[in-house]
Amino acid sequence: MRHLIFGERPVDGTSLVLFVIAAFAGGFVSGFSGFAMGLVVSGVWLHIVTPVQTAALIAGYGLLTQGYGILKLRQAFNWHAIWPLSVGTTIGIPGGVVLLTYLSAVHLQFGVGALLALYAIYSLTRPAFRPVKIGVAPDIAIGLVNGLVGGLTGLGGVVSTISCQWRGWTKDAQRAVFQPVLFAAFVVISISMGVTGAFTTETVKLYGLGLPFLLAGLWSGFTLYGKIDDEMFRTVVLILLLLAGLSLIVPALALTRYLTHVLEAGDRRAARSVDPRRARQRAPALKRRSRPATLLFRPTRPDPLPGSPSGTGTSDHRPRRRRTARR
């Protein structure tokens, strides 16, 4: 089958089918819940296209999915809650990217993932929170944390989504706030990636290829969203937050285990080269390896002559004089 080249990786027909299926699934989840499209598609796309192309596609499709949600829920907008979260998020994303160069990405991903997983499990096993009133200043701080988490981990809407749950709003009211905040985050990310040249010709082709399938999934998800109640929506959001936390924990643990194995192997090699006892233990093996190769045909030993000790001695082939008795 003919291979298409997108960036650095060849993409065959099977990979293209998986790509468009993931696009449909990501659009469906985004239409149904309002977020988590990147969580769904990245697990497939990272095996098909490059990480830069995956990030660029998520940013480009994110503008579309969040814009569609804003259009559908425009009647429920709460600008008093939207603008503080959006401002804080816009400021926090570049700060998170900068902090990423100074902090351990593995530890951060594990810590944020553990917090998300614990929060989701705790919320799923207990009744809903009592509604909390949050002012403008706390909303800006929440948006700042939301942006920092997005810059550090790539999950730019989880904190704002959780804060909307705390307020006890209906499902439409929640989405009418956290989706505009996510749209603002995707605008900042898209501008940053555009400046760095991430939107290449190959990426635009992939975007156009998956666009019809993403729109179909988006429409299907929004249709199903209209048939669920607030409690079901809360449960779906918490399950997606749990999956988001696990998506950070599992790679962090795998990378930590791999690095530990590499470091231990390096330490063993270094100790073996320095420890004199190890060197003495290796000396006989080196001597054995340095012996000359054995001959394929060994020379035969001469047969013992009569009179030699029972086969233990060998003859030098010289004639022996017989002793005669003197008369």
Disulfide bonds with the S-S distance in Angstrom:
none
